[in-house]
Every structure is written in C-alpha cells, then in structure tokens.
C-alpha cells in the first residue's frame, strides 16, 4: 500500500495549525469576501477589478499570502477582494485552470486578465493590480 498522506485528516489539521503559526502576529485587516458557487460570478461582475485568492486548508503558502491580501484589501477599497477555497469549490478552480496554490487571479469586468502563482511580496501584487485600475 502506498504511503498516501493526501487523505489524512489528522495530518491536514497539523499542517493547517503549523501554517497559521507561521503567520501568527500578522495583523488581520481588510475586507476579503469568502466566495463560493453561490456568490462567485456575482462578485467578479460587481467589481470593475476583482482580485481572487484561490487557496486550500492544507496549503501553508496560502496562509502566508492571506495577510498580504487582507492588507491590500484595506488599502485598495475600490477593488473587490475575495478568496475561494478550492477544496470546497473544485469546479470553479478547474474552470480557471488553477493548478498551483496559492494563485491570485485578477478579473476586470468579470473576465480574468492576470494571475500570480505562489507567495509574492505585497508590492508585486499591488503593482499588478494597479496596472488594471486605470485601463
């Protein structure tokens, strides 16, 4: 039998706890909307520019990116910020070809226009988002 840890709920809990410990002490700010199949399409269409953080509970880098997204949301009130748990909504992740986590996808007028894969500095995300605000 193969040593498959991907379906081990105990390991998932340990990884999630460790990931949260890694970002402990980082101030949680901003208004980031939890998205799902019921509100995703309305959300990306309701904002001229929407930034979606695709994440999963087992993804330690996702928890490192979370405070960056929240800070950007607080600093950029004219942009819609949301996050989508890919484990709970695999169909949406598949629709946008999300293959690696975290992935931040930028939408303009409801259409995907850019994406950033992995954890990047706040300035990198901020510059990418700003590039679409005036266009």
N, C-alpha and C positions, 0 to 999 in steps of 0.2 A: 504494500500500500504506500502510495506517495505521501510525502510529508506536506500536505496542503494546509497552510495556515490561513488561507483567504476566507474560510468559513468558520473561523474560531471566534465566537463572540467574546470570550474571555480576553483573547489577545487584542481584539478590536477595542475593548474597554481600556486596556492598558496603554495602547497606542494613543487613544484619544486623550487619556489623562496626561500622558507624557507630553503630547503636543500642546495641551493647554498650559502645562507647567512652563514650557519653553517661552510662551508669550505672556506669562504672568507678570503683572506690574505694568503692562502697557495699557494706557487709558483707553477704555471703550467709549468712543464718541461717534456721533453721526447718526444718520437715519438711513439704514440699509434695510430694504424690504425683503422679507423671506418670500421667495417665489415658488410656485407650484403650477401644475397644469391648469388650474382654475384662474390664475391671475397673470401668468407669464406674458401671453400675447397682448393683453390689455396694457400691461406695464410698459413693454417696449414700444408700443404705439402711442402711449400717452406722453412720452417724453421725446423732445427733439433729439436729445442724446441720452442714451441709457447705457449704463455700464453693469454687466452681469458677471458675478464671480461664480464660476462653476467649481464646486467643491465636494468633498465626501468626508465622513467622520473618521475614516482610517488614514486620512492624508495629513501628515504632520506639516508639510509646507503650506497647506491650506490654512492652518491655524496661525502660521507666521504671517500670511498675507492679510488675514482678517482685520487686524488693527489698522493696517495701511488703508484698506478700503474704507473703513469707518472714518478715518481722519479725512480722507478725500471727500467723502460724502458731506462731512461737516463744513469743509472749505469750499465746496462747489455746489451750492444749493440749487443752481439752475440745471443740474444733471441728475437724472434718476439713477440711483444705485440699488441694485438688488443682488441677491445670492440664491443660487439654486443647488440643492443637494442632489447630486447625480445618482445617488443610490435610490432615492425616492422617486426620481423623475428620469429614468434612463431613456425614455423615448425622446424627450427634449434634448438631452445631451447627444443622442445619436443623430437627431435632425441637424444639429450644428457641427457634427463631426468632432466632438470633444473626445480626444484620445489620451490626453495627459491632464493631470490635475496638479495644482490649480491652473485653470485657464480663465482669463478675464476677456470677455468679448464686449466690444463696443458696438452699439447699434445707433444708427441715425435714421430717424423717421421710420422706425420699425424694421430696418434692414441691417444685417451685420456688415460692418465696414472694416473692422480691425480686430485683432486679438493678440494677447500677450500670454505666453505659456510660462509657467513657473513663477517663483517669487522674484520680484524685481524691486528696486528701490522706489520709494514713493514718487520721486521726481520723474522717473521714467514713465510711470503710469500717468502722472499729472500732465506731462508734456504730450503724451499720445492722445489723451482725452481733449486737451485744449486745442489740438490741431483740428478737431472736428466741430468746435463750438462756433466758429465764425464762418464756416463754409456752408 
